[in-house]
C-alpha cells in the first residue's frame, strides 16, 4: 500500500510533526485502536512483522545483548530477543525504576510474558552494572533517512542512548535501530543539539541502514 510521505521540512516544530503522524495513523487505522497513539510511541499494525525483519538481519544474529525501550510497539522485539537466547535490557517506563535485565535462561517458556512491561519487572532484575550492548532498539514517532528520530516528546529515548554511551557499553558503530510503520518515515525530522541519531530502520516491509 502506497502512503503519502510527510515532508518534515515543512513542519515548524517537533510537536506539529508528532501531531501530524498521530492524526494520520489514527485516521488510516494504522495504530492500535485500543491505545490512542497521541502522546505515545504508536503501537502500529505490522509491528510484529517489523520485529521479524529486524530479527532477520546480521546485526541481530550477531547480537548477544539487546537493549530495548519499553514501548508496546517493540514488545515482539523483546520477545524475539529472549526466544533467540539473547540477554535483554529493558528501560523501565519513564525510567522511573532504571533498567531491567532479563536472562533468557531464566525465562524459558515465559518469553512472551517476560517481554511485557509488567512481566519484565516480574522476571527481571534491576541492573547494577551494565553488560556490553550489541544492539539498541528504540521506539519512534517519526524517523528520517539521515538518522533523525522523533520520540513522544519527553526525551527518554535520547536519555537512554546517552546513558549507554556514558556507561561505555555502546560505541559509535553500535547498531541503533527502530521499528516503525512506513508512514512514520518522513523527509526530515527537526533536530536539536541533544537529539541522538539512529542508524537502522525496520518496517514491516524492509530494513534500511543509514551511513
N, C-alpha and C positions, 0 to 999 in steps of 0.2 A: 504494500500500500504506500503510495507516494504521499508525503506530508510536506506542507509548506514550511520551509525553514524560517525562523525568526531572525531578523537582522539585528543583532545586538548592538551594532554601531549606531543604530537609530534610537536606542534606549538611553535616556538621560542618566539613569542611575540603576543600581542593582535591584532596588525594590520594584521598579517598574518591570524589569525583565522577569523577576520572580513571579510577579502577579500575572504577567502575560503567559508564562509557562503553565502556571497553576490553572488559570482560566481555560487555556486551550486543552490541557489534559482532561479536565473535568467535562468540558463541552464535547470532546470527542470520545469520552468514556474510556480513556486510556488508563486513568488512575482507579484504584480500588474504591468503589462507591461507599464501602463501609468505613473508610478512613479519608475524610475530605483532605485533599493534599495541601490546601492553603496553610502556610505556617509549618509545613513538614517537608522532609525528603520524600518525594512521591513514591508510593508503593504502586508500581506500574505493571500493567499487563505485559507479560513476557519477561518478568524479572527472573523466573526460573530458567528460561532459555538463554538469557544474557549471562547468568551464572554458569550455565553449561558451556557457552562459548569461551568464557574466561578459563574454565576448567580444562578446555582442550589445548590451551597454549603451552609452549615450552616453559614460559615463566612460571606457570602454575605447577607444572610437573616437577620442576627443579626445586620448588619452594618446600622447605621443611617447617617453617614457621610463617603463618599468615596472620596479619593484623586486619581487623575489620571494624568499621563503625557499627553501632548497634541498630541501625535503621532496618525497618521491616523489608525494604526493597533488597537488602543484602542478606536476608535470612538463609537463602539457598546457598550463597557463597559460604556462609559459616557452616552449614550442614555438610556441604561437599568437602570442605577442609577437614572436618572430623572424620567423615567417611573414608577419605583418602589417607588417613593416618597422619595428618599434619597437626602440629600444635597450633592452637588458635588463641590469639589475644583479641579480646573484645573491649572496646571502650565502654564504660558504663554510661547510661543515658545522662546527658548533660554533664558528664564527667564528675557527677556527684559522689561516686564511690570508686573513683580511679579506674584502674584497668584490671580485667579479669583474665586469668589464664585457664584454658581448658586443655586437658591432656586427653588425646584420643583413646589411649589405653584404658582410661578410667570412665569413659562414657560409651563404651561399646554396647550397641543395642539401644542406646538412648540418644543417638546423634541428633535426631530431629528435635527432641525436647530440649537438648542442651544448646541448640542453636538459637533458641528464642531468648529474649531479654530476661524473662523470668527464670528460664532453665539455666542460663549462664551463671546466675547467682547460686542456683542450687547445686550445680555440678562443678563449678569452677572455684578457683581461689584467687584472692587479691594478689597482684604482683608486688613483690618486694624488690626484685631485681629483674630487669628486662633481659630476655634472651635476644640474640640477634634475629632480626626480622627480614625475611626474604621477599615478601610481597605485602604491599599495603593496599587495602580496598576501602574506598570511601564512598558514601552516598553523595548524590549531587542533585541540585535542581536544574542546573544547566552547565554545559561544558562547551569548549570550542577546540578547534584543531591546532591551536597554539599552546594547549595545555592549561588554558584558563578554566577554573572551576568555580561555580557559584553554589554555595550551600544555602541553608534556610535563613541565614542572617545572624546567627549567634556565634560564628567563628569557631565552633567546636572542631570541625574537620581540620582547619588550619592549625589550631592549637595542638591537636593530636600529632600532626605531621612534624610540627616544630619540636614537640616533646621527644619524638623518636629520633630526630636529628641530634637534639641536645644530649640524649642518652647514648648517642653514638651506636645505635643499633640498626640504623639505615644509613646508606651512603647516597651520593648524588646519582648513582646509576641504579639504585634500587627501583624495581617497578612499583609505581604508584598508580593504581588503577581505579576506575569507577565503572559501575554497571548502570546503564541508563537506557531509556527508550530512544529511538532515533529522533523523535521530535524534540528531545532535550539537547540535541547538538545544534548550537547556534553559530552564526557567523563570527561573533565576537562577544566575549564576556567582559564587562567592565572590570578593570584590575586596579587594586590598590597595593601599596608597598608591602603590607603584611600578608597578602594572599600567597598561598602555596600552590604550586603547579602539579598537575598530574602528567603522566606520560603514556597511559594506556586507557582506552575506552572500549568496553564490551557492551554491545547491544544484542538484542535477540537475533540479529542478522549477521553481525560481523565483529571483528576485533580490529581496532585502529591503534597504531603505535605512533607516538609523537616524538620526533627527534629534534 
